[in-house]
């Protein structure tokens, strides 16, 4: 085993023992990717939100959440490499962790970014063959995504206040890939606050209510449908907007739930 240097997605040079034998991921989507690269023997820590793949994650120790990690538990695990993500984790967490451990930070805002991170993770963990296989499977799945035919949507992730997916988000990128049009893409911020008046002025075809991070349910669909009777309101599984292996499941899911709507 030798030391290796790699440049992460923020342009930071990270030096670590190669290949890393003790890995902690503090990002659910990245944890999912790492297991798909057959690194189950190397993954020693994860967040409590890292729930995929369900049959494997239990073997890794839980070290807190994505916004608040347990530093003492991380020290006990003595990782050779920690993998973080710019949006999912805070700058403060990364700065604290990198005082003691190598921290490789990813940045994922688009579907294309997903292929880059899978390739990069394969390189830094010595799993290039597995990386290429996963990329190929995802690329094939994406080709079968349904078409939104330019229909305008709002994808709502929170209430009180309402917050929508805006520009430079993986959510918008995936829906763009399907041919939908984000009505709030020109609003400031990646997750802008929006009001009922914004909904009314947006000339929407769809209001998509996410199941996470806010757990929108049937009662919320009914409330929105009453407020906006000319708009199709429906729930979408937030986990289908996770990058990585979930993208393989996403294509049949979106075909199933969106093709039920005759207007598509």
Buried (B, 14 or more C-beta within 10 A) or exposed (E): EEEBEBEBBEEEEBEBBBBBBBBBBBBBBBBBBBBBBBBBEBBBBBBEBBBBEEEBBEEBBBBBBBEEBBBEBBEEBEBBBBBBBBBBBBEEBBEBBBEEBBBBBBBBBBBEBBBBBBBBBBBBBBBEEBBEBBBEBBEEBBEEBBEBEEBBBBBBBBEEEBBBBBBEBBBBBBBBBBBBBBBBBEBEEBBBBBEEEBBEEBEBBBBBBBBEEBEBEEEBBEBBBEEBEEBBBBBBBBBBBBBBBBBBBBBBBBBEBBEEEEEB
